[in-house]
């Protein structure tokens, strides 16, 4: 057998590639559905304005060459089509070079979206998908067994994801060190899921056990990824179980599912060896290319490693515009109180407190206290997530919040499709919109039985005073 390949990880590669194609499909579907309202020519943060002021070398993207709503939608739907084809196994039916090209197309398309996505795409899982997707280009297909070097780089990426997240917690909020963060996190996380309230009401000693187990999984277990089998498989399996626990407790887009996907190539599945008819060597050009890319990625790992070791560690940072090697982390601090911004509109000519204000309902973020949180992940509700940041500080929302209000006052259909419901039809938008800040908390078991509400909320202050369009040719 050739030293370059690992035939006993044949099935591991197959499962990884199909899972990654599924994550890509969700990511491109999210872009296809939401791109126009968020980043389109009349979006809240238009791509043409971004590309006019940011040069290609700082944010490489196809949209620097040409950009229109139709072209952007075409790229997103093309990504969906290629992802679906790879999920169905197209890469196994074409030559090695063509299979690599298919994975490269996905990476180029998604890189083009992320690099112009601005604050809507400023999440760690965007870079994680790009880094994982780039490695997938060099993992091969049925013409060659999985390259040992690429399998190692996937473990190295998983190590940085978990270990970086563990370090940022230990260096950040003291509640991680005294094991009390989960007294608050399930209630104050960006987008609670249907079981988040149940997790929140677990006994506090169990919350401490959860936190301690998380520290072990993120700070100790990652080192076992580089040990011989079956220890490495056990380490990866423990990470998968932990991520499934997180899937149940909240909506974190595709972060947990992608981390699970990253763990799969480390798992040696029973009976997962290469078939007897499989080649036992790799083409020379493939070996040279893989080794050259591996050398580049190890060189680029310097800054992420230096960041992990630094007392001033930052999380979710890309050190190159191609997002080839990044640093990761999540929830270095945990909020103790949950705030929500509630948008309301009225058709009254002169707004006042008794104007019959009606609230806009978002798909995922809390609004109506009687509405139970739903499961949306791995689908990513970008506007809902940014509304959570807006509630933390108006500064987070400054680039886009005014445009959101403007689009709602115009009855913009693309923007309204981002919402769960609007009290005003597109052809009869409100005359005024206001925003108010509320404090939310989960109801107790008794309160839920008596009121049927999942949340209790209390008014805090005005967030945006009643606002209207200044005129037919003027905007906010």
N, C-alpha and C positions, 0 to 999 in steps of 0.2 A: 504494500500500500504506500502511496505517496505521502511524505511527511506533511504536505501542505493541506491535506483534507482530513475531515473527521466523519467517516461514513456512518458512525453510530449515532449521529445527530441528524440523520436524514428526515425522520418524522418530526423532530423538534423544529427544524427549519420550515417544513411544510405548514405546521400549525401556526408558527410565528408569522409567516408570510400571509396566510389567510386572515389572521386576526388583524395584522397591520393594514391590509387592504380594507377591512371593515371599518377601522378607525378613520382611514383616509376618506372613505365614502361618506361617513358622517360629517367630517370636517368640510368637504366640498359641498355637501348638501346644505350645511349651515351657511356657507358663503353664497351659494346660489339663491337661497331664499331671502337672505338679509342684506346682501351687498348693496343693492340699489338704495335702500333707505338710509343705510349707515354711511356708505362711501361713494355712492353714485354721483352723477353730475349735479343733482339737486339734493344730495345726501347731507347729513349733518356735518360730516368732515369729508368734503369732496376730494377724490383722488387727483383730479386735474390740478387743483390748487396745491396739493402736496408735491406732486412731481414737478411743478413749476418752480418750487423753491428748494427742493432737495435733489442734489445731483444723483445720477445713476450709480456712481461709485460708492456712495453712502448707503443706497438702498436699491440694489439691483432688482429690476422687475421688468417684465414684459410690458407693463403699463407705462413705462417711460417711453417706449417706442410708439405706442398707440393706446388710446384710452377712450372708451365710450361705454355707456351702460350695456349696450348689446354685446360688445366685445368682452367686457368683464363677465357678464352672464354666460357667454359662450365658453370662456375659460373654466368657470366653475362647473358648468354642466359637462364639459369635456373631462374634467377631473373625476366627476361622478361616474362617467362611462368607463374610463380606464380603471378606476378603482373596482367597479363592479366586475369588469372583465378579469382582473387579477384575483378577485375573490372567487370567481368561478373556475380559476385555474388556467387562464390563458397562457401564463408564463411557462407552464409545463409543456405546452404544445408548440412552442416556437424555439428557434435556436437561441443559444446562450446570449449572444449579442443583442438579439431582439428583446429578450426578457429583461436584460439590463436597461435597455432603452425605455421600456414601458415604465419601470420603476423610476427612471430618471425624469420622464415626462411628469409624473406625479410630483416629484420633488421640485422641479422648475416651476410648475403651475402654482403649487402652494407657497413656495418662496416668493413668487411674484405678488401673491395676495397679502402675505404677512408683511412684506417690506413696505407696502403702502397702506397697511391697515391702521396705522397710528394707534390711538389709545384703545380702539376696539379689538386690536390684536396684540395688546401688550401683556399677554399672559404667558406664564412659563410653559404651558403645554403646547403652545405654538412652536417655540424653539425645540421642544422635546420631540414633537412630531417630525420636524425638519431634520434634526440630527439622526433620529431613528430611521427616517425614510432614506437619508443619504447612505447609511450603512446597508440598508436593504438592497441598494443597487448592486452591491458587490457580494451578495450572499449566494448568487448562482441559482440554477434551476436543475432539472433532471439530467442535464448533460454533465454535471460535476457535483461531487459531494460538497457539503458545506465547508468553506475555508476556515481553518483553525483560527487564523488571525482575526477574521471578522467576528467569529463567535466570542473571541476574547474582547474585542472592542465593544460588543453589545453588553458583556458583563461589566466592563469598565464604565459604560454609560449608566447602567442600572446602579452600580456602586455610587456614582456621583449623585444620582437622583436621590437615593435613600440617605446616604451619609451626609450629603449637603443639607437635606431637610432636617436631619437630626441635629446637626451642628447649629443651624440657625435657631432652632428652638432652645437649645441649651444656652446659647449666647444672648438670646432675646428676652422674652417676657419671663419674669421670675416664676410665674405660675407653672411653667413647664418644669422647672426645677423642684418646686414644692408639690408637684403632681395635682394641681387644682385647676388647670386650664379647662378641662372638660366639664367643670361645673358650669361653664358659660358657653363654650364653643358651639355645642349643638343648637343652642338658641340664637346665637349671634352670627353664625356663619353666613356667607353671602346668600345662599339659596337653600333653605332647609328642604328636606324631602319628606315623604309621607311617614317615615319612621323617626324623624329627627326629634319630635316631641317625646316619643317613647324613650329614646336614648337620653334625652335631657333629664327625664324623671327617674332614671336609674339611681340606685343608692350611691351616695358620694364615695363610699369605700370602693365600689366597683369602678367608678370613674378614675380613682387613683390607680387601680390595677390596669385599666385601659391605657392610661398615660405611661405607666412604667413599662408595659408590654410594647408600646410604641417606641419608647427609647431603645429597648433591647433590639427591636427589629430594624431600627434605622441606624443605630450606632455600633452594634456588635455583629449582627447577622451579615451585613454586606461583605465583611472580610471573608466569610465562608464561601462566597461565590467563587473564589479562586483556589479552593481546596479540591482534592480529588473527589470523584463520585464514590458513594452516593451522597456525601455530605453537601456538595454543591446543589444537588437536586433538592435536598431537604431545606436548604437555605432559601432557594428560589420559591419552593412551595409555601414556606412560611410567609414570605412576602406576598404571595398571591392571596393567601387567606386574609392577611391584614388588609390588603387593598379591597377585597370583597366586603370586609367589615365596613370600610369607609364608603363603599358604594351604597350600602344599606343606610348609612347615617346621614347622607347629604347628597347634593347635586354639585359635582365638581367637574362638569363637562366630561371630556374624555381622559382626564388626567389619570384616574385610577385604572381605567381600562387599558390605557397605553402602557402604564407601569406593569400591569399584568402581562401584557403582550411582550414587553421587554424581558420579563422573567422566563418566558417560555423556552427560548433557545438554550437556557442553562439546564432545563429539565431533560433528563435522559428517559424517554418513554420506553416502556417494555416493548420489545419487538420493533423498535424504531430504526433498525439498521437499514443501510442501503440495500435495495434489491440485488440479487445475484447478477443481473444484467447491467448494473450500473458501472460506468467507467471507474477505474481505480487510479486515474491520474487526471490532472487538470491541464488545460492548454497553457502553453508557456506565456502567451500574451496576457492571459487572465491572471496568472501568478504574478507577473511583473507589475501589472496594474494594481492588483490588490495590495501588494507589498509597498508600492509607492504611496498609495492613498493612506495606508496604515501609518507609514512614517510621517506623513503630513499631519494626520490627526493626533498622533502622539506628541508631535512638536507643538501643535496648537493647544494641547492640554495644559501647557505651562500656566497660563493665566487663570483658568478655572481652578487648578490645584492651589495656586498661590492665594486665590480668593478664599477657598475652603479653609486654608490654614491661617488666614488673617483674622485678627480680633475684630476687624471692621468688615467682616463678611457681608456681602450683599447677595440677595437671592434673585434668581431669574434674570440673569444678565447674559447677553450675547457679546462675545469679544471679537466677532468678525461679521461682516454684513451678510455672509452666506449661512450663518447659524450652524456652522459645522461642529464646533465644540463649545458648549455653554455651561453655565452654572445654574443650579436649581435650588429650590427651597420653597417652603410654604408655611404660612401662619407663624412667623417669628414673633408676632404679638397677637393677642386674643382680646377682642372687645368684651367688656363686662355688660354693656347695655346695647340693645338693638334699637336703631332708629330707622324710620322709613319715610321717604318723601312721597306724599300722596298728591297727585295732580287732579284738579277738579275744574270743570267748565260750567259756564252759564250763558244763556242767550239774552239775559237782561240788558237793557240799554245802559243802565246805571247800576253797577254791581254794589251789593251790600251784603251783610251777613246772612240775610234771609232771602237771598236771590235764588234759592233752589239749586245750589251747587251740586253737580253730579260728578262722581269719580270715574276716572279711567282705570280699568283693571288690567294689570300686567299678567303675562302667562305664568311666570314662576315666582316672582318676588311677592311677599305678603302684601295684601291690600285689605279686602273684606275679611274681618276677623273670623267669620263663620266658614270661610273656604279653607279646606284642608290642603296643606302643601302637597304638591304632586311630584312625581318622578319625571325628570326631563333628561338627565344625563344618560348617555354620553352626548346627546344633542346640547348645543351651547346657545343659551339665550343671552346674547351679548348685551343688549340694552338693559335687561333685568340685572345683570351683574354690575354694570356701570351705575345703575341707580342705587345699588348698595354703597358704592364708593361715594356717590353724590350725597347720601345721607350722612356720611362721616364728615365731609367738609365740602362746602360749595366750590372750593378751589379745584377739586377733582373733576367737577362737572363743567367748569368754566368754558372749555373749548367747544362743547356740544349742546349744553342744556338749553341755551337760548334758541338754537336751531330746532330742537325737539319741540319746544313750545310753539315756535313759528309754524312748523309743519302741522301741528295739531290744530292750530287756528285756521290754517288753510284747508283742513280736511284732506291732507295728502294721503292717498290710498296706500302707497308703499309703506309709509310710517304706521298707519293704522293696522296694517297686517302684522306688525310686530307685537301688537297688543292682544290680550285675551278678548277684551270687549271695549267698545267705545259707546258712551251714552248719546253720541251725536253722529248721524250719518255723514258720509263724506260730502254730500251736496248741501248739508245744512250744519256747518261747523259752529262751535260756540263763538260768542262775541268776545268773551273774556275767559282767560285761564289763570288759575292761581295754584300755588304749591304750598302745602303745609307739612310741617315736620311732626311726626308722632313717635312716641316711644312704644315699642311692642314687647310683649313677653308671652310665653306659652301659658295657656290656662292650666290650672291644676286639674286633677282628675275630677274633683267635685265641681269645679266651674264648668268643665266640659259637659258633665251630666246635666247640670242645671240650665245651661244656656245654649249648648250645642256649638259653642264657639271654640276655635283652636287657639285664638289669640285674644289678649286683652291689650287695648291700646289707649294711650293718653296723649292729648294734644300738648305739644311743647312750645312751638312758636311758628310764626309765619316764615316760610322759606322763600317764596316769591309772591309779591303783592299782585292783585288782579291786573292782568296785562292783556292788551289787545294789539292787533296790527295797527300801525299808525296811519296807513292809507293804502290804496291799491298798488302803488308803486314803491311803498316803503316797507321796511321790515324791522323786526325787533333789533 
